[in-house]
Amino acid sequence: GLTLEGFVRRGWSSAALWRAVARSEAPGLAEAARAACGRLAAPHRPLLEGVAEAAAARRDALALALADDAARGGAAAASFAPALARSLAAGNTRVARVLVARGARLQPAGFLDAARLWPGALRRGDLALAELILAAGFDIPAWEREHGSLLARWPEPHPRAQPVIERLLQHGLRLDLEAPGGGTPLDVARRSGRVSLARFLAGAAGPAPRR
């Protein structure tokens, strides 16, 4: 059978176990894996990986049950940061919202992979997801100090992304920074032919400085 002990003997990680469990509909499999984790000395560690895998697979009930198990097993709110990031990256606002309500927050800016967090909100124009990422503690000024322009990394946001960008501007997004590959958000929008976005960004950035 598929058990935690069997995976460990084969050298597999508990994340691999939960990935398999989250994708399977086999009766009793999730409960067996939860029971196996409960027999460990530090059960919350593999359970936290289970929360992340289940949230990414949209197994919300399983993700939240594992989060409860992890909390009972001694997991502090801060230890849910990777599971929270994975939930947000998957666009799973239901699980992410519960984790945030329980005190989970994203890791510091230097450790965050924004390339996983923001495309969903920007490419789908998903303001609710953007608001949740910000509520989870994404610090735009701190991230941009570490990595350069956030917005310039996605040259083709959804036409409905303007409210998302406006919200990011309210939280400190800068339009004068360049992406590592070169170009400000406005430069990138113009190069990619996004006329309406370029017009909006030009207005948001204000008049060009006189030379």
Residue pairs with C-beta under 8 A, 6 or more apart in sequence:
1 32
2 17
2 20
2 21
2 24
2 26
2 29
2 32
2 33
3 32
3 33
3 36
4 14
4 17
4 33
4 36
4 37
4 40
4 46
5 36
7 13
7 14
7 16
7 17
8 14
13 49
14 37
14 45
14 46
14 49
14 50
15 46
15 49
15 52
15 53
17 33
17 46
17 50
18 33
18 46
18 49
18 50
18 52
18 53
18 54
18 66
19 53
19 57
21 29
21 30
21 33
21 50
21 53
21 54
21 62
22 50
22 53
22 54
22 56
22 57
22 59
22 62
23 57
30 62
33 50
34 47
34 50
34 65
34 66
34 69
37 43
37 46
37 47
37 50
37 69
37 73
38 69
38 73
40 46
42 73
42 74
43 69
43 70
43 73
43 74
44 69
44 70
44 71
44 73
44 74
44 75
44 79
47 66
47 67
47 69
47 70
47 73
47 75
48 66
48 70
48 75
48 79
48 80
48 82
48 83
49 83
50 62
50 63
50 66
50 70
51 63
51 66
51 67
51 70
51 80
51 83
51 87
51 95
51 99
52 82
52 83
52 86
52 87
53 86
54 60
54 62
54 63
54 66
54 95
55 63
55 83
55 86
55 87
55 90
55 92
55 95
55 96
56 86
56 87
56 89
56 90
56 92
58 90
58 92
60 92
60 94
60 95
63 83
63 87
63 92
63 95
64 95
64 98
67 80
67 83
67 95
67 98
67 99
67 102
70 79
70 80
71 102
77 102
77 103
77 104
77 105
78 104
78 105
80 99
80 102
80 104
81 104
81 105
81 106
81 107
82 107
83 99
83 104
84 96
84 99
84 100
84 104
84 105
84 106
84 136
85 106
85 107
85 112
85 113
85 116
85 117
87 93
87 95
87 96
87 99
88 96
88 106
88 117
88 120
88 129
88 132
88 133
88 136
89 116
89 117
89 120
91 120
91 124
91 126
91 129
93 128
93 129
93 132
96 132
96 136
97 132
100 132
100 135
100 136
104 136
105 136
105 137
106 112
106 133
106 136
106 137
106 138
108 139
108 142
109 138
109 139
109 142
109 143
109 145
109 146
109 147
110 146
112 138
112 143
114 138
114 143
114 147
114 150
114 153
115 153
117 133
117 138
118 130
118 133
118 150
118 153
118 154
119 154
120 126
120 129
121 127
121 129
121 130
121 133
121 161
121 164
122 130
122 151
122 154
122 157
122 158
122 161
122 164
122 165
123 154
123 156
123 157
123 158
123 161
124 158
124 160
125 157
125 158
125 159
125 160
125 161
125 162
125 163
125 164
126 164
127 163
127 164
127 167
130 164
130 167
130 168
131 167
134 167
134 171
140 150
140 168
140 171
140 172
140 173
141 172
141 174
143 150
144 150
144 172
144 173
144 174
144 177
147 180
148 177
148 178
148 179
148 180
149 174
149 177
149 178
149 179
149 184
149 185
150 168
150 173
151 157
151 165
151 168
151 173
151 175
151 185
152 177
152 178
152 179
152 183
152 184
152 185
152 187
152 188
153 179
155 188
155 189
155 191
155 192
155 194
156 192
156 194
157 164
157 165
157 194
157 197
159 196
159 197
161 197
162 197
162 200
165 173
165 200
165 201
165 204
166 204
169 175
169 204
175 184
175 185
175 186
175 201
175 204
175 205
176 184
176 205
177 184
178 184
178 187
179 188
183 191
185 201
186 198
186 201
186 202
186 205
189 197
189 198
189 201
190 198
